[in-house]
Amino acid sequence: MHKLRLLFIFLLPVLLTAQSYKKLHQRSIVIDTHNDFPNQSMEKGVRFDQDLKGITHSDLKRMKEGGIDVQVFSIWSDGTFTAGKGFARANRQIDSLYAWTNRNPSAMMITKTPADLKKAVRQKKLAVMMGVEGGHMIEDKLEYLDQLYERGVRYMTLTWNNSTSWASSAMDESANKIPNGKKGLTSLGEQIIQRMNALGMIVDISHVGEQTFWDAINITTKPVIASHSCVHQLCPVFRNLKDDQIKAIAKNGGVIHLNFFSGFVDSNFNKRNISFLNTHQREKDSLKAINPEPHFTEEYLFSKYPEEVKALRPPLSMLLDHLDYIVRLAGVDHVGLGSDFDGISSAPQQLDDVTGLPLITKALQERGYSKKDIRKILGENFLRVFKANSSK
């Protein structure tokens, strides 16, 4: 009996901590600003309201398990969906979100306003939001931007990896390959920013080139977001934000939402990944002959060799290092979560799918963040920006 009492005394702090972070996570408004499930649905022929464990990072049931209250779903297509294709592709994905929501009215709700968001949270429904990832999907037409807003799109990432005719991307600027020869925004790009501000659609600067970033920051009259980006100083890849950009977003009142992709979190991940692919070079070559798309080859090999792939992933602590860095540089009001689940092939250890989000709350608590600050990081910072953009 004495030994059992001692064991209980020893375990009590652990049990209390577990209850504490779970309760805090449950009572917070948890918002993820970037999830690519709609495209995964099209690619894999699956539905959000199915049990998809082991197939995707996300489904309706697992989002509830992960304590996610608000999910901004990415409406995405690659750069091949340009004139005559991009807008239609966007609408197909939006149609799917409406269909899943209409089939599950007690569990999901299309969310267009801050009032809608609060209502969904109060009714314990998943607040379904949408963000277009890639300005090429409006096909250079302001009327398409208006129509996407009417359907519920509340942010637009100005570019994806490909530049548009009106904005240069981070990938193209870093490679010095600008299709129209001009870095940054054109006059049409400036009009698009102004129209987004007028509509109440948040300007998303993830994926954009540095010149596009500065042009957008100087033109916008509303707070911006980076829906899924990390810190360049900790992981120097073209998709991450440099210190002066982080400070500018804070000055603008915006928020940087951390991307969970291992390659944007850990600067050594790419070396480990290349080594893994080289180990399977013969199989890689065979797969390329079937489908030259690099993502196809990588996704197939990752699914076939899960134990090898798990060893490639950085620790969860490295993602939190990016968060700490932004907090020290810009303040706790300017950081949030933008997982990029179902759009990435690798995430840090423990973040196997959307059910892992409570572990971030646990890690924040262990690093000494207050409950107030944790609630800001988990969702309140984004909610502030959403409200600021929604006010006419």
Secondary structure, 3 states (H helix, E strand, C coil): CHHHHHHHHHHHHHHHHHHHHHHHHHHCCCEEEEECHHHHHHHHCCCCCCCCECCECCCHHHHHHCCCCEEEEEEECCCCCCCCCHHHHHHHHHHHHHHHHHHCCCCEEECCCHHHHHHHHHCCCEEEEEEEECHHHHCCCHHHHHHHHHHCEEEEECCCCCCCCCCCEHHHHHHCCCCCCCCCCCHHHHHHHHHHHHHCCEEECCCECHHHHHHHHHHCCCCCEECCCCECCCCCCCCCECHHHHHHHHHHCCEEEECCCHHHHCCCHHHHHHHHHHHCHHHHHHHHHHCCCHHHHHHHHHHHCHHHHHHHCCCHHHHHHHHHHHHHHHCHHHEEECCCECCCCCCCCCCCCHHHHHHHHHHHHHCCCCHHHHHHHHHHHHHHHHHHHHCC
